[in-house]
Amino acid sequence: MCRSAYFYRRHTQRAEEVRRINTILNNNRKILLQLIEAGSPQASWHRIQLEKLGFAFRFCTHTIPWSRKTEAVFCYDVGYIQVNDRITIIEPDPLENMLPQVKAS
């Protein structure tokens, strides 16, 4: 195999993997948004309910510390907090409001 074909194949495989993960993340976000529309954002669901809808708990875009023992897990802009087997979905303020504020000296 020539060098060009090797790097083309390698790039294609990586792009396919990124596409696959992005599809899973978009599906997770869609499920969270559907649950927000179905009830109040403060409502909670059992983990099994989300799994039945196809939610993949192994995939997230980022996490934010929420309290001493929990952290908020996000799929892009929509997140959830898991306490035991209960999931509470949170719809955060715009990203700028979630980032730590830097105080001017």
Backbone as numpy.savetxt, mean C-alpha at the origin, in Angstrom:
# Nx Ny Nz CAx CAy CAz Cx Cy Cz
24.81 -16.00 -26.66 23.96 -14.84 -26.66 24.86 -13.59 -26.66
24.54 -12.67 -27.50 25.36 -11.45 -27.57 25.03 -10.54 -26.38
25.91 -9.61 -26.12 25.77 -8.71 -24.99 24.48 -7.90 -25.07
24.14 -7.43 -26.24 22.94 -6.63 -26.42 21.69 -7.43 -26.07
21.60 -8.65 -26.54 20.43 -9.50 -26.25 20.35 -9.81 -24.76
21.49 -10.02 -24.10 21.52 -10.31 -22.67 20.93 -9.14 -21.88
21.39 -7.92 -22.16 20.91 -6.76 -21.42 19.46 -6.44 -21.75
19.04 -6.68 -22.99 17.64 -6.47 -23.35 16.75 -7.42 -22.56
17.13 -8.69 -22.50 16.35 -9.68 -21.76 16.30 -9.33 -20.27
17.44 -8.93 -19.74 17.52 -8.58 -18.32 16.61 -7.39 -18.00
16.64 -6.37 -18.85 15.80 -5.19 -18.65 14.32 -5.56 -18.75
13.97 -6.40 -19.71 12.58 -6.81 -19.90 12.06 -7.56 -18.69
12.87 -8.45 -18.13 12.45 -9.22 -16.95 12.22 -8.31 -15.76
13.09 -7.34 -15.56 12.92 -6.39 -14.45 11.66 -5.55 -14.64
11.43 -5.09 -15.86 10.25 -4.28 -16.13 8.97 -5.08 -15.89
8.97 -6.35 -16.26 7.80 -7.20 -16.02 7.54 -7.37 -14.53
8.59 -7.51 -13.74 8.45 -7.66 -12.30 7.88 -6.39 -11.67
8.38 -5.24 -12.10 7.86 -3.96 -11.61 6.39 -3.81 -12.00
6.03 -4.17 -13.21 4.65 -4.10 -13.66 3.75 -5.00 -12.82
4.23 -6.21 -12.50 3.45 -7.15 -11.70 3.21 -6.60 -10.30
4.24 -6.05 -9.68 4.11 -5.48 -8.33 3.20 -4.27 -8.35
3.32 -3.42 -9.36 2.47 -2.24 -9.46 1.00 -2.64 -9.63
0.73 -3.71 -10.35 -0.64 -4.20 -10.50 -1.20 -4.64 -9.15
-0.40 -5.33 -8.36 -0.84 -5.77 -7.03 -1.11 -4.56 -6.14
-0.22 -3.57 -6.15 -0.40 -2.36 -5.34 -1.65 -1.60 -5.75
-1.88 -1.48 -7.05 -3.10 -0.80 -7.52 -4.35 -1.56 -7.11
-4.30 -2.88 -7.14 -5.44 -3.68 -6.71 -5.70 -3.47 -5.21
-4.65 -3.46 -4.40 -4.80 -3.20 -2.96 -5.43 -1.84 -2.71
-4.95 -0.82 -3.43 -5.49 0.53 -3.27 -6.96 0.57 -3.66
-7.30 -0.10 -4.74 -8.68 -0.13 -5.20 -9.60 -0.78 -4.16
-9.14 -1.86 -3.54 -9.92 -2.54 -2.51 -10.13 -1.61 -1.32
-9.09 -0.92 -0.87 -9.23 0.00 0.25 -10.20 1.13 -0.08
-10.12 1.67 -1.29 -11.05 2.74 -1.68 -12.49 2.24 -1.74
-12.70 1.02 -2.21 -14.05 0.44 -2.25 -14.60 0.29 -0.84
-13.77 -0.11 0.11 -14.23 -0.26 1.48 -14.53 1.09 2.12
-13.76 2.12 1.77 -14.05 3.47 2.27 -15.41 3.92 1.76
-15.68 3.67 0.47 -16.97 4.06 -0.10 -18.12 3.27 0.49
-17.86 2.02 0.88 -18.92 1.15 1.41 -19.32 1.54 2.83
-18.42 2.12 3.59 -18.72 2.49 4.97 -17.94 3.73 5.34
-18.01 4.08 6.60 -17.26 5.25 7.03 -15.78 4.91 7.07
-14.91 5.88 6.86 -13.48 5.62 6.88 -12.98 5.08 8.22
-13.74 5.32 9.30 -13.34 4.86 10.62 -13.80 3.43 10.90
-14.60 2.84 10.02 -15.06 1.47 10.21 -13.89 0.51 10.12
-14.04 -0.66 10.73 -12.96 -1.64 10.66 -13.49 -2.96 10.11
-12.59 -3.71 9.52 -12.92 -4.99 8.90 -11.96 -6.05 9.43
-12.38 -7.29 9.34 -11.49 -8.40 9.68 -10.50 -8.61 8.54
-9.34 -9.06 8.88 -8.29 -9.33 7.89 -8.78 -10.33 6.84
-9.55 -11.32 7.26 -10.05 -12.35 6.34 -10.95 -11.73 5.27
-11.73 -10.71 5.64 -12.60 -10.05 4.66 -11.78 -9.43 3.55
-10.68 -8.78 3.89 -9.83 -8.17 2.87 -9.15 -9.23 2.02
-8.72 -10.32 2.65 -8.07 -11.39 1.89 -9.04 -12.01 0.89
-10.32 -12.14 1.27 -11.32 -12.69 0.35 -11.53 -11.78 -0.85
-11.33 -10.47 -0.66 -11.47 -9.52 -1.76 -10.23 -9.50 -2.66
-9.18 -10.19 -2.24 -7.96 -10.25 -3.04 -6.85 -9.35 -2.56
-6.96 -8.80 -1.36 -5.95 -7.90 -0.83 -4.69 -8.69 -0.51
-3.53 -8.19 -0.95 -2.24 -8.84 -0.71 -1.50 -8.05 0.36
-1.49 -8.58 1.59 -0.89 -7.86 2.71 0.63 -7.76 2.62
1.26 -8.56 1.79 2.71 -8.53 1.67 3.22 -7.31 0.90
2.34 -6.59 0.22 2.77 -5.49 -0.64 2.25 -4.15 -0.12
3.16 -3.17 -0.01 2.78 -1.81 0.37 3.81 -0.86 -0.22
3.47 0.41 -0.26 4.43 1.39 -0.78 5.28 1.98 0.33
4.67 2.20 1.50 5.43 2.75 2.62 4.66 2.55 3.92
5.35 2.76 5.04 4.73 2.69 6.35 5.08 3.95 7.12
4.20 4.30 8.06 4.42 5.46 8.92 4.14 5.02 10.36
5.02 5.32 11.30 4.73 4.98 12.70 3.43 5.67 13.13
2.54 4.91 13.76 1.24 5.46 14.14 1.14 5.64 15.64
1.54 4.65 16.37 1.60 4.74 17.83 2.77 3.88 18.27
2.90 3.65 19.56 4.05 2.89 20.04 4.12 1.49 19.45
2.97 0.84 19.30 2.97 -0.55 18.87 2.46 -0.78 17.46
1.96 0.23 16.81 1.41 0.03 15.47 2.02 1.01 14.48
1.87 0.66 13.23 2.27 1.56 12.16 1.20 1.52 11.08
1.07 2.63 10.40 0.12 2.71 9.30 0.82 2.21 8.04
0.14 1.33 7.32 0.68 0.74 6.10 -0.07 1.35 4.92
0.64 1.79 3.89 0.01 2.50 2.79 0.22 1.80 1.45
-0.80 1.91 0.62 -0.73 1.58 -0.80 -0.97 2.90 -1.51
0.12 3.53 -1.86 0.11 4.88 -2.41 -0.47 5.85 -1.39
-1.66 6.41 -1.61 -2.18 7.43 -0.72 -3.23 6.91 0.27
-3.61 5.67 0.19 -4.62 5.10 1.08 -3.94 4.07 1.97
-4.26 4.09 3.26 -3.58 3.19 4.16 -4.52 2.49 5.12
-3.90 1.69 5.98 -4.67 0.98 6.99 -3.80 0.76 8.22
-4.49 0.53 9.33 -3.83 0.18 10.58 -4.37 -1.18 10.98
-3.48 -2.08 11.33 -3.92 -3.41 11.75 -3.64 -3.59 13.23
-4.70 -3.87 13.98 -4.58 -4.19 15.39 -5.22 -5.56 15.56
-4.39 -6.53 15.92 -4.79 -7.94 15.95 -5.27 -8.32 14.56
-6.50 -8.77 14.41 -7.02 -9.14 13.09 -8.00 -8.11 12.54
-8.08 -6.94 13.19 -8.97 -5.88 12.73 -8.19 -4.86 11.93
-8.75 -4.47 10.79 -8.12 -3.50 9.90 -8.97 -2.23 9.90
-8.37 -1.11 10.22 -9.04 0.18 10.13 -8.39 0.94 8.99
-9.20 1.34 8.04 -8.69 2.03 6.85 -8.62 3.52 7.14
-7.52 4.11 6.72 -7.34 5.55 6.91 -7.11 6.20 5.55
-7.72 7.32 5.40 -7.52 8.11 4.19 -6.78 9.36 4.62
-5.47 9.41 4.37 -4.65 10.49 4.92 -4.88 11.82 4.22
-4.40 12.85 4.90 -4.33 14.16 4.27 -3.33 14.06 3.14
-3.25 15.08 2.31 -2.23 15.05 1.25 -0.85 14.76 1.82
-0.01 14.19 1.01 1.30 13.72 1.43 2.11 14.79 2.15
1.97 16.02 1.77 2.75 17.08 2.41 2.43 17.17 3.89
1.19 16.90 4.28 0.81 16.99 5.68 1.34 15.81 6.49
1.70 14.71 5.83 2.18 13.54 6.56 3.68 13.60 6.80
4.39 14.34 6.01 5.85 14.39 6.16 6.21 15.22 7.39
7.30 14.86 8.05 7.73 15.65 9.22 7.99 17.10 8.82
7.57 17.97 9.67 7.76 19.40 9.41 9.16 19.80 9.86
9.87 20.50 8.99 11.21 20.97 9.30 11.07 22.40 9.81
11.56 22.62 11.01 11.47 23.96 11.59 12.68 24.78 11.16
12.41 26.02 10.77 13.48 26.92 10.37 14.24 27.36 11.61
15.55 27.47 11.48 16.38 27.88 12.63 16.37 29.38 12.78
